[in-house]
Amino acid sequence: MKITEKVRQEITQIEFRDDLSQDKKIAKITHLACATCAGVAIQPLPFADILILTPLQGYFASRIAAIHGIKLTDNEALDWVKELIGLVGLGIAAQQIALGVWKTVTFGFGGLLTIPLVYGLTFAIMKVADLYFSHKARNERLSEERIKAVWKQAFQQGKKQGQVQAEQLHQPED
């Protein structure tokens, strides 16, 4: 299978696949988003992450919206992620600053140590996106309290999964 066909099938047009359930599509997009963002976070440039990660997270959130039958432009998805970041508080901004400082004081060598944090943040965004867009597709509204609760739980779960991913990267191949 050509790479362009693989990307189309796995990401850009995943909502049209009939061989996967909606839950499996969302799980695939969530994993791809987390892995992509964690991979980007390994780069050693301090403070570049937020400029790259937020648009990526917006794009993957738009894929989840599409799976739920909601069409968003990339700009609308990016605006949604920014709105979510504002809703869950300045904790994300503080974590991004900490990530930048960490890369600065480790002279770029701390990139692999950022995987759990970035994986967790992205996982939380994708989980909230799934919940938010599933409700929106049914013309239902979520409370801020519910969004914050899902965010908190998903961030912790995502950090644990990110730690597992980081540990696998550190293991030598046999």
Secondary structure, 3 states (H helix, E strand, C coil): CCHHHHHHHHHHCHHHCCCCCHHHHHHHHHHHHHHHHHHHHCCCCCCCHHHHHHHHHHHHHHHHHHHCCCCCCHHHHHHHHHHHHHHHCCHHHHHHHHHHHHHHHCCCCCHHHHHHHHHHHHHHHHHHHHHHHHHHHCCCCCCHHHHHHHHHHHHHHHHHHHHHHHHHHHCCCC
